[in-house]
Amino acid sequence: MSDSLVIIPTYNEKPNIEKIIRKVFLFEKQFDILIIDDGSPDGTAEVVKLLIHEFPEKLYLEQRSGKLGLGTAYIHGFKWALQRNYGYIFEMDADFSHNPEDLIRLYYACAVDGADMSIGSRYIKGVNVVNWPMNRVLMSYFASKYVRFITGMKIMDTTAGFKCYTRKVLETIEFDKIKFMGYAFQIEMKFTAWKHGFKIVEVPIIFTDRTEGESKMSSGIFKEAFFGVISLKLKSWFRNYDAIK
């Protein structure tokens, strides 16, 4: 068993799922993988089940009944990881927009350099995004600037979904108090970790938009984040965040 678990939520990722799993298992540094599939009608889970026979005790599958939200998928995975002996828990997309090779760099930022949480950042060195239309690049970039302005966080890529948490971060965060389950979930998790005083570092990455399958992004998701950040900040004034020990 590895000390590291990569959580990959899926919905209709059959074209990508085998390739991403095999890529992660090629590394000298060992990672386990937990796929959380939300009832994909394209047969994503069936592909994973076949691969489990090839990678026993390294590849795991949790199946849910339908599309229950990104945040609930990750929280399901976090709880699963905390019930086991994982010290480092990762979030990663299935579509290769997150380069699996960057898992190593996120891991070392925590395991060697002492961060409590590391973020694969698109904006720490300019704008490192490939294959996105300009309007989406601008929307994402200015969304992060907006979140920094409202929350006070110094994180450049506040909406990033490629992350490594140390176990103590996830043990500290009270999952029942995480309210956003869509795009704003990524912001709320960072904000909560930051408010608790954890050391958060950004690792520069190049984000490449998916080449197969369909994007899950929509204007409605950005609207949730826009209004959600204001709510998040207001509620934080009335909530106590225990300092880490």
C-alpha positions as CSV (number, residue, x, y, z in Angstrom):
1,M,0.0,0.0,0.0
2,S,1.3,3.4,-0.9
3,D,1.3,6.4,1.4
4,S,-0.5,8.4,-1.4
5,L,-4.0,8.2,-2.8
6,V,-5.1,9.9,-6.0
7,I,-8.9,10.5,-6.1
8,I,-10.4,10.7,-9.5
9,P,-14.1,11.5,-9.9
10,T,-15.6,10.3,-13.1
11,Y,-18.7,10.7,-15.2
12,N,-18.6,9.5,-18.8
13,E,-14.8,9.2,-18.9
14,K,-14.5,5.9,-20.8
15,P,-12.2,7.3,-23.5
16,N,-9.7,8.5,-20.8
17,I,-9.9,6.4,-17.8
18,E,-7.7,3.4,-18.7
19,K,-5.0,5.7,-20.1
20,I,-4.9,7.9,-17.0
21,I,-4.8,4.9,-14.6
22,R,-1.9,3.3,-16.5
23,K,0.0,6.5,-16.7
24,V,-0.1,7.0,-12.9
25,F,1.0,3.4,-12.3
26,L,4.1,3.9,-14.5
27,F,5.8,6.1,-12.0
28,E,8.6,4.9,-9.7
29,K,6.9,6.7,-6.9
30,Q,3.9,4.6,-6.1
31,F,0.4,6.0,-5.9
32,D,-2.9,4.2,-5.2
33,I,-5.9,5.4,-7.2
34,L,-9.6,5.7,-6.1
35,I,-12.1,6.1,-8.9
36,I,-15.4,7.6,-7.7
37,D,-17.9,7.0,-10.6
38,D,-21.3,8.7,-10.5
39,G,-23.2,6.1,-12.5
40,S,-21.6,6.8,-15.9
41,P,-23.9,5.5,-18.6
42,D,-20.9,5.1,-21.0
43,G,-19.4,2.2,-19.0
44,T,-16.5,4.0,-17.3
45,A,-16.9,1.8,-14.2
46,E,-16.8,-1.4,-16.2
47,V,-13.4,-0.5,-17.6
48,V,-12.2,0.2,-14.0
49,K,-13.5,-3.1,-12.8
50,L,-11.5,-4.9,-15.4
51,L,-8.3,-3.0,-14.5
52,I,-8.8,-3.8,-10.8
53,H,-7.9,-7.4,-11.6
54,E,-4.6,-6.2,-13.1
55,F,-3.8,-3.8,-10.3
56,P,-5.1,-5.4,-7.1
57,E,-4.6,-3.4,-3.9
58,K,-3.6,-0.4,-6.0
59,L,-6.8,0.5,-7.8
60,Y,-10.1,1.0,-6.1
61,L,-13.6,1.8,-7.3
62,E,-16.5,3.5,-5.5
63,Q,-19.8,3.6,-7.5
64,R,-22.5,6.0,-6.7
65,S,-26.1,6.1,-8.1
66,G,-25.9,9.2,-10.1
67,K,-24.4,12.7,-10.6
68,L,-24.3,13.9,-6.9
69,G,-21.8,16.7,-7.4
70,L,-18.0,17.1,-7.5
71,G,-17.8,18.1,-3.9
72,T,-19.7,15.1,-2.6
73,A,-17.5,12.9,-4.7
74,Y,-14.3,14.3,-3.2
75,I,-15.6,14.2,0.4
76,H,-16.6,10.6,-0.2
77,G,-13.0,10.0,-1.3
78,F,-11.5,11.9,1.6
79,K,-13.5,9.9,4.2
80,W,-12.5,6.7,2.4
81,A,-8.8,7.8,2.5
82,L,-8.9,8.8,6.2
83,Q,-10.3,5.3,7.1
84,R,-7.0,3.9,5.7
85,N,-3.4,4.8,6.3
86,Y,-2.8,7.4,3.6
87,G,-0.7,10.4,4.4
88,Y,-1.1,12.3,1.2
89,I,-4.4,12.6,-0.7
90,F,-4.7,14.1,-4.2
91,E,-7.5,15.5,-6.3
92,M,-7.0,15.0,-10.1
93,D,-9.2,15.1,-13.2
94,A,-9.5,12.0,-15.5
95,D,-9.2,13.9,-18.7
96,F,-5.4,14.7,-18.7
97,S,-6.1,18.4,-18.2
98,H,-3.9,17.7,-15.1
99,N,-0.6,16.1,-16.2
100,P,-0.1,13.0,-14.0
101,E,3.6,13.7,-14.0
102,D,2.9,16.7,-11.8
103,L,1.7,14.4,-9.0
104,I,5.4,13.9,-8.1
105,R,6.0,17.6,-7.8
106,L,2.9,18.1,-5.6
107,Y,3.9,15.2,-3.5
108,Y,7.4,16.5,-2.9
109,A,6.1,20.0,-2.0
110,C,4.4,18.4,0.9
111,A,6.5,15.3,1.8
112,V,9.9,17.0,1.4
113,D,9.4,20.7,1.5
114,G,6.9,20.7,4.4
115,A,3.8,22.1,2.9
116,D,0.5,21.1,4.4
117,M,-1.3,21.4,1.1
118,S,0.1,21.9,-2.4
119,I,-1.8,23.3,-5.4
120,G,-1.1,22.8,-9.1
121,S,-1.3,26.4,-10.2
122,R,-2.0,27.7,-13.7
123,Y,-1.3,31.3,-12.7
124,I,1.8,31.3,-10.5
125,K,4.0,32.0,-13.6
126,G,1.8,34.0,-15.9
127,V,-1.1,32.1,-17.5
128,N,-0.2,28.5,-18.3
129,V,-3.3,27.2,-20.1
130,V,-3.4,25.3,-23.4
131,N,-6.4,24.8,-25.7
132,W,-8.8,27.1,-23.8
133,P,-10.7,29.8,-25.8
134,M,-9.6,33.3,-24.7
135,N,-13.0,34.1,-23.0
136,R,-12.6,31.1,-20.8
137,V,-9.0,31.9,-19.9
138,L,-10.0,35.4,-18.9
139,M,-13.0,34.2,-17.0
140,S,-10.9,31.8,-15.0
141,Y,-8.0,34.2,-14.4
142,F,-10.2,37.1,-13.2
143,A,-12.3,34.7,-11.1
144,S,-9.2,33.9,-9.2
145,K,-8.4,37.6,-8.8
146,Y,-11.9,38.2,-7.6
147,V,-11.7,35.4,-5.0
148,R,-8.4,36.7,-3.7
149,F,-9.9,40.2,-3.4
150,I,-13.0,39.0,-1.5
151,T,-11.3,36.4,0.8
152,G,-7.9,37.9,1.4
153,M,-6.1,34.7,0.4
154,K,-2.8,35.1,-1.3
155,I,-3.3,32.0,-3.5
156,M,-2.9,32.8,-7.2
157,D,-5.0,30.0,-8.5
158,T,-7.9,29.9,-6.1
159,T,-10.1,27.8,-8.3
160,A,-7.6,25.1,-9.1
161,G,-8.7,21.4,-8.8
162,F,-5.3,19.7,-8.9
163,K,-4.1,19.4,-5.3
164,C,-2.4,17.4,-2.6
165,Y,-3.6,17.4,1.0
166,T,-1.7,16.1,3.9
167,R,-3.7,13.9,6.1
168,K,-3.8,16.4,8.9
169,V,-5.5,19.0,6.7
170,L,-8.4,16.6,5.9
171,E,-8.5,15.5,9.6
172,T,-8.9,19.1,10.6
173,I,-11.6,20.2,8.1
174,E,-15.1,19.5,9.2
175,F,-16.7,18.1,6.0
176,D,-20.2,18.7,7.2
177,K,-19.5,22.4,7.2
178,I,-18.4,22.4,3.6
179,K,-21.5,23.7,1.8
180,F,-20.5,24.1,-1.8
181,M,-20.5,21.0,-4.0
182,G,-19.8,22.4,-7.4
183,Y,-17.1,24.7,-8.7
184,A,-17.0,26.7,-5.5
185,F,-16.1,23.6,-3.6
186,Q,-12.5,24.0,-4.6
187,I,-12.5,27.6,-3.3
188,E,-14.1,26.6,0.0
189,M,-11.6,23.9,0.7
190,K,-8.7,26.2,0.1
191,F,-10.3,29.0,2.1
192,T,-11.0,26.6,5.0
193,A,-7.4,25.2,5.1
194,W,-6.1,28.8,4.9
195,K,-8.3,30.0,7.8
196,H,-7.0,27.1,9.9
197,G,-3.5,28.3,9.3
198,F,-2.1,25.5,7.2
199,K,0.9,26.1,5.0
200,I,-0.3,26.2,1.4
201,V,2.1,26.3,-1.6
202,E,1.5,26.6,-5.3
203,V,3.4,24.5,-7.8
204,P,3.4,25.8,-11.3
205,I,1.8,23.5,-13.9
206,I,0.6,23.7,-17.5
207,F,-3.1,23.0,-17.7
208,T,-4.3,21.4,-21.0
209,D,-8.0,21.3,-21.8
210,R,-9.4,17.9,-22.5
211,T,-9.1,16.5,-26.0
212,E,-11.6,13.6,-25.5
213,G,-15.0,13.6,-23.8
214,E,-17.1,16.6,-22.9
215,S,-16.2,19.5,-20.5
216,K,-18.3,19.7,-17.3
217,M,-17.8,23.5,-17.1
218,S,-20.7,25.9,-17.6
219,S,-21.5,29.6,-17.0
220,G,-23.8,28.4,-14.2
221,I,-20.8,26.9,-12.4
222,F,-19.0,30.2,-12.5
223,K,-22.1,32.0,-11.2
224,E,-22.2,29.7,-8.2
225,A,-18.6,30.5,-7.4
226,F,-19.2,34.3,-7.8
227,F,-22.0,34.5,-5.3
228,G,-20.7,31.7,-3.2
229,V,-17.4,33.5,-2.4
230,I,-19.3,36.5,-0.9
231,S,-21.4,34.1,1.3
232,L,-18.2,32.2,2.3
233,K,-16.5,35.4,3.5
234,L,-19.6,36.6,5.4
235,K,-20.1,33.3,7.2
236,S,-16.4,33.2,8.1
237,W,-16.9,36.2,10.3
238,F,-19.2,34.2,12.6
239,R,-17.2,30.9,12.6
240,N,-14.2,29.9,14.7
241,Y,-11.3,28.2,12.9
242,D,-9.1,26.4,15.3
243,A,-5.4,27.1,14.8
244,I,-3.3,24.1,13.9
245,K,-1.1,22.7,16.5
